[in-house]
């Protein structure tokens, strides 16, 4: 199976942007220590600082579930829930390029 790439779209209340970013960066850094995660990028929309996309690249199909069992994910989830302007949504993709071995 190809790497699983997940884009998580998040819209944050304007007054919580800095706190959301801090909590999300802590989660991203800890997530990169997980063996099933190849990348965990955090990007902010250029023309709307309240919108973020988390780009999560998983090495195998069971890695997303393992990620959601970690303490750092639970802390992030519970911390940022009241900061959301709308429910987060995700899209799943299969990797095309670069080759899986190059991640």
Secondary structure as GFF3:
##gff-version 3
##sequence-region A 1 103
A	DSSP	beta_strand	4	11	.	.	.	ID=ss1
A	DSSP	three_ten_helix	14	16	.	.	.	ID=ss2
A	DSSP	alpha_helix	17	31	.	.	.	ID=ss3
A	DSSP	beta_strand	37	44	.	.	.	ID=ss4
A	DSSP	beta_strand	51	58	.	.	.	ID=ss5
A	DSSP	alpha_helix	63	68	.	.	.	ID=ss6
A	DSSP	alpha_helix	71	80	.	.	.	ID=ss7
A	DSSP	three_ten_helix	81	83	.	.	.	ID=ss8
A	DSSP	beta_strand	89	94	.	.	.	ID=ss9
A	DSSP	three_ten_helix	100	102	.	.	.	ID=ss10
###
